[in-house]
């Protein structure tokens, strides 16, 4: 009751109330901002990993020599027996120059059977698709970014030029062949949408002059985070002429950088709470000075030092707890409706706030993790509680004789 009376604004103590209000607003903004930033970082990692794994294998069986895999179907059969393996697909891969009347662009051909590409999530179930995979064997499937750059639509013709062509007495002649575009897909990751070209496995073997050979066998598993453990179990099944490579090794530096960035952002934004804590300290010190005579009178009535300490601790803690709760509500609501907020901001400003060409993804990602919310609340309350200790202890140590000497 006494703490609440001290926190209420009075004409004489308006400055104290203003400082308390700014402290509460600072905690609210700090908690809300930290929750939103951590959610976006989590969403960015989740979306990026999801897009990577939507068009890439979790594990790839690669040949130990330059000749490729000749027993790829046998390897696929043995690997597919593992209980954690959900998909196995032989593939042929090579870099080419893609050309149309609108221009040229580098491309990555991936030869894959129709039944295998139908089970590839990023291509079979993309963000956006034109055409149908039912016609896959009659041409090629290309990414939306590549189609836009070359000005291609479903039914148009695309020319693929490979430097690894026929060998003649005059040297190597580039291999050139034209295909019909039967399917255009948008994975949602611009780096993939701008380069991928899928064609039937047998056609890719002919195009790259690799009869009855594959460049690798793609493997997908139930839990992509366990690829190292599952890879160890699969090693005996692939033989000595091949080795395993997984998505974590291929993208390890990038994923680690995202994790470090998230941790650094959390530490930097947590400094907001230090500034807010200083506001709480200054406000409570002013409050202790203003209420010194009342504290002295309560002490003469028999109130203990611990009771005085609790009064001022509750004053500071009330600011911290209220600001934290309001910040959590604001941060959770902002994260929940972040895509709607993005749409409104873009409509008002007339510009895109999330350029997929720069940030790889087509929209602002956000994944709310209650672990991060709990950690943010803990840090906020810790700083708020620590900020109240010094002023509260100072009030508890106040000498009634000194405070009332000139009264």
Buried (B, 14 or more C-beta within 10 A) or exposed (E): EBBEEBBEEEEEBEEBBEBBBBBBBBBBBBBBBBBBBBBBBBBBBBBBBBBBBBBBBBBBBBBEEEEBBBBBEEBBEBBBEBEBBBBBBBBBBBEBBBBBEEEEBEBBBBBBBBEBBBBBBBBBEBBEBBBEBEBBBEBBBBBBBBBBBBEBEBEBEBBBBBEBBEEEEEEEEEBEBEBEBBBBBBBBBBBBBBBBBBBBBBBBBBBBEBEEBBBBBBBBBEEBEBBEEBBEEBBEBBBEEBBBBBBBEBBEEEBEEBEEEBEEBBEEBBEBBEEBBBBBBBBBBBBBEBBBEEBBBBBEEEBEEEEBBBBBBBBBBBBBBBBBBBBBBBBBBBBEEBEEBBEEBEEEEEEEEBEBEEBBBBBBBBBBBEEBBEBBBEBBBBBBBBBBBBBBBBBBEBEBEEBBEEE
